[in-house]
Amino acid sequence: MMATFFGEISPLSSRAVDDEEIEDQPIYNLTVDSKEDCPVKIDCKLLVFSVDEISYAFVQCYLVPDNTRRLFSINYSSNKDDVDYSLMYTGSKDQKSKVKNAAAVYSIDENVIVCDIAPRVPAELYTELCDKLLDKVNCEEALILTSLPAATFKSEGSQLFEKPFLKSVATSKYLSIRSCSIPRLQAPNFLSNFAAAVLSVFEMKKKPALCAINYVDSYLFDFAVVQNFDAIFNENLVVKLQANSDATSKLTKFMKQKVAAETNLYT
């Protein structure tokens, strides 16, 4: 459990708990699944994190080339995994160990590595997952892309922002060596979720890291919401990022596939 000025990383509890409640807490196990040719330690200049579906769409369409190479993934399981009650009327139940994906790591080129964080990773795993990733990847700098509902944003007085809009949070080291064109996130706003965990770890390590927060009306996809992240191409990062030449067509295809998948889900 850990909280910093970057925001709350895992749920805080203000009441005492007994032994039975502690025993009811799930115990998670993280494992690394590497490709055979993946080095034990991977060096890069910039590590890019996508933390939600919107940032994932942006990274996949704008940054990841067609010939990208998957390096490794990190999976997790729990001693409290779902129980299959299909045999409950026979007097037995089958406890299935379900291994779930937490992160997938790709190499864009020798300087840039991308890490896609899976949805619904338990908050209790954030810091451990970040540490596990950094055990495998040695980077000079990190860029974290995440999205939040605009309804949670607090502004002074009657100040209004056209949605979607970007705000940023950065480590002390980043602010001391780089300029940032994305407006800073001001109090009382704060950052939570996995992005906060990454920033906290990089702050402790005294390494530069920047988080771009995309405030959106909803998590429904449209071009404007995904494309809003393209402001990062103006940032003075350790590596100058460039958009894929076919990013727009990739995003069009991505959106069509998502709509088709959702349509099939409800038919």
N, C-alpha and C positions, 0 to 999 in steps of 0.2 A: 504494500500500500504506500502511495507516494503522491504528494501534491506539491506543485511548484507555482511560481508566478505565471507559468505558461498554461496553467489550468489543472483541473482535476484529472488524474490519470486512472484511478480506480475508485470504486464506491467507498465512501467513508461511513463508518458505523459509530454511532454515539452511545450505544448501549452495550452492556456486558452480555457475553454469550456463554452458554454452558457447554460442557464437553460434548453433549449429544449434537448441538448445533454445529460445533467444529467438525465433528465426524461426518455431518451431512454435507459439508463443503466439498465440492469436487476437487480431485487431485489431477492436475493436467500433466501430460508428458509430451514434450516437443522433440521431434526427430527431424534430421536433415536427410533429404533424398537427393543425392548429387549424381550428375552424369559422370560416366567413367572418365572422361577427359577433363573434368572440372578440377582445377587446382585446389589444394587444401586451403590456401589463402589467395584471394583475388584482389589485385590492386586496381584502383581506378581514381580518376580525379573527381568525378561527380556521381553521386548516388541519388537517383530520383525515385521518390515514393509516390504511388497513387493509393489513396486511402478510402475511396468510395467509388460508386459506379460512374459518376460523372467524370471524376479525374481519371478513372480507368479508361473510359472512352476517349478522353483527350490524349492520354499517353499512347494508347494503342493506335490511334489514327494519325497523330501529329508527330510522334517521336519514334515509335518502333518501326523499323524497316521490315520488308517482307522476308528478308533472309536472316532475321534475328535468331540468336542462339540461346536456348534455355540452358542455364547453368545448373541451378538446383532449386528445390522447393523445400519448404518447411511445413511439416504436418503436425497435428496435435490429436491426442485422444484423451479420454477422461475415464476415471473409474466410476463415474456416474452417467455413462452413456445411456441412451434410450433403451428401454427394455421392450422386447417384443412379446406382447401378450396374446399372440395368435393361438397359443396353446393353453391359454388360461383355463379353459374348461376341462382340460385333461389333468389339471392339477400341477402343471409345470409351466415354467416361463424361461425363455431363452435370453440371456444377457449377451447382446452383441457388442463387440468392440468396434466402434466406428472411427476410423481414421479420417480426419477432415483436414483440408488444406488451409494453412494460415497465410502463406506467402509464396509467390513464384518470382524467381529472379532471372532476368535476361541480360545479355550483353548486347548493347547497341553498337559500340565500337570499343577500341582500347581505352577510351577515356570515360565513357558513360555506361553506367549499369542502371537498369530499371528494376524496381521491386514493387510488385502489385500485392497489396494486402487484401486478403479475402474478406468478404462481408461477414458480419456476425462473429468475429473472433472475440472470445471472452475478454472482458476488460482486465481480468486478473493476469492475463498473459502478455499484456502490452510491453512492459519493461523487459521481461524475460525474452520475448520474441525479438525485440530490438537488439538486445545483447547478443542473441544467437545469430542474428543477421550480421552484426558487426564483427563477430568472431570469424565469419567467413569472408567478409568484404572489408578491405582496408581502403577507405575513401578519404579524400582531402576535404570534401564539402558535401552537404546534402541539400536537396530541394524536396520539399514535401508539398503535395497538392491535395487539398481536401475541400469539401463543400459543407455548408451549414445553411439552415433555413433563415431567410432574411427576417422572419418574424422574431427571431431570438436576438437580433442586433439592436443595441441600445444607442441612440444618438442624442446629442444635446439639443434641447428645445424642439423646434419644428423642422430641424434639418432633415431633408429627404434625399434619398439616393435612388437613382434609376437602377432597377434590377435587371439582370444580375450585376453585382459590383464586387470588386476585389479588395481585400485588406491583407496585411502581412504581419507576421511575427517572426523575429529573427533572434539568433543567439548574440551575446555580447561580442563575440569574436567576429561574427559576420558584420555587425554594424561598425566595428572598428576598422575594417579593411575594405569594405565595399559600400557603394551607394545603393539605395533601393528606391526604385521609381514607383513601386506599389505603396499606397498610403498605409501608414502603420495602424494597427488595431489599438484603440485606446480603451482605457478603463471606463466603465465597469465591465466591458466585454472581456471575455477570456476564452482561451482555446482548451478544448478537452479532446478526448479520444486518443487514438494511436499517434496522431500528429504531435500532441503534447508530450507523449512519452519520448518520441524521437528528439524533439527539441531539448527536453530535459537531459537526456543522455549526452547530447552534443554540447550542451552548456557545461555539464560537469567535466567533459573531456576537453573543454576550452577549444572546440572546433567550430568552424563556421557552418551555419545551417539557416535556411530561409524557408518559411512556410507561407504559401499563397492560399488564402481562404476565399473561396467562391461563395458569396452569399446569394442564394437563389430563392425564388418564390416558392418552389416546391422541388421535389426530387424527380419530377417528370422531365424526360429528356426533350430538348429541342436544340437546334443548332446554336442559338445565341448563348445558352447556358454552357454548353461544352466549349464553344469557341472563346468564351470569356477568359479562359486560361492563357490565351495566346499572348497576353501581356508579359509572360515570362521570357519571351524571345527578346524583349528589350532590356532584360536584367543583366547586370554586369557579373555574371557567375564565373566560376573558375574555368568553365568551358562555355563557349558561346553556342547555345542551342539553336538549331535550325529546324524548321518544320519540314516534314516530308512533302515532296513536290505534289504527291497525289493525296494529300491529307483530306481535302474536301470530298473527293470521291470515296475515300475510305470511310469518312464519317457518314456519308449518305448510305453506303452499304450497311454500316453498323446499325444505323437507325432503322433501316428496313428490316434487318434481321431481328432486332429487338421487338419491333411491332408485330412481326410474324410470330415470334415465340410467345408473346403475350396473348395474341389472338388464339393460337392453338391451345393455350392454357385454359381458356374459358369457353372452348367449343367441344 
